[in-house]
Amino acid sequence: MKTPDLVDWLRLVQIPGLGPVGIKRLLQHFGHPQAVIQASEAEYRSVPGIKSLMADRLVRFRREIPLQPVIDHLHRLEKMGARVITSGEEGYPPRLAQIYDPPAVLYVRGDPGKMVSERMVAVVGSRRASMNALILARKLCTALVQHQVTVVSGLALGVDSAAHWGALDGGGSTVAVAAVGLDICYPSANRRLADKIGTEGCLISEVPLGTRPEPFRFPARNRIISGLAQAVVVVEASEKSGALITARLALEQGREVLAVPGMAGDWRCKGSNQLLRDGAGMVEIAADILLEMRWPELVKPSSGNATKRMDGNGSSVMGLLMQCLADGPVQADELSRQSRLPVASLSSILLQMELAGKVIRLPGNWFALQNSPVRDTTS
């Protein structure tokens, strides 16, 4: 995009009080930021959803936003290796464009192609997470990227950081959505992580350089996290955790919401456990996410540490498992013992068999053949 066009975009997003929804309405009416800036007051008043006060503000502030600071801002972005992607431009994430209030512009550092990955899962949770939650989040994301899933999170301390590190550990893709300008690291303890994501992943923000952390910016950031992804996984969240805001936004945007079960009575898990009571999908391993999303799991891994694609002896392994299940449901641990398969490999094969309609998963991690009589596994 040419610099004059970007200047028009950045002038538009600087108009106080306008916001993403107002910009979206103006662009739908006028077609381009330049046309918005050059319109008359009467034309502003004719736009559905634009009130008289905003029309007055548009007329006043378009004259008061000088060009040179905007041009200087673009030069600073260029010097730090960042760029601007605007709504409607090729490279703007199509899923994000579909939400009610998509950002008009995204400031991007790193590989913007990671924002448009075919499979994207947001993994979020408490800043003050338990050690178990941190370990699980990291393992989940390391496993997810082995199946070409891009991990999205918010670069916060706790679960967010563990999710990003897990994706990087697995040599996969991760997108971090910041609530501050790209020139500010918040929290400062995550500077090394932010730099690594900016090099190996993608770091994005909807706010300009120099924007400091303010409380209202974090819920706005969260709508981008959920908007980019097809599903949001809450690893651990208290009753007042910001991760629950992300989960609520995800539901409003039509995304899947999943949660990791936590220990009964632990305050750190009350919010995520409530999500499960409200009907969120339960996640214990990465395969649960892949199954919920109906994504074939056995794709080519991005690292030699991942479970390899099944080859010629895959059908014989499936045959062995079907023999184990011939007499009725069997728990996963017992299947692992009978088949002598590692739990990780067994989970992959069982998921493929579920997707192929050969087996069904029952409560308590029991498995049965699709057409076999299912006895009560809860007694």
Beta strands, then each sheet from edge to edge (+ up, - down):
strand 1: 82-86
strand 2: 105-110
strand 3: 120-124
strand 4: 150-153
strand 5: 174-177
strand 6: 202-205
strand 7: 231-234
strand 8: 256-259
strand 9: 281-282
strand 10: 330-331
strand 11: 359-362
strand 12: 366-369
sheet 1: 1+ 2- 6+ 5+ 4+ 3+ 7+ 8+ 9+
sheet 2: 10+ 12- 11+
end
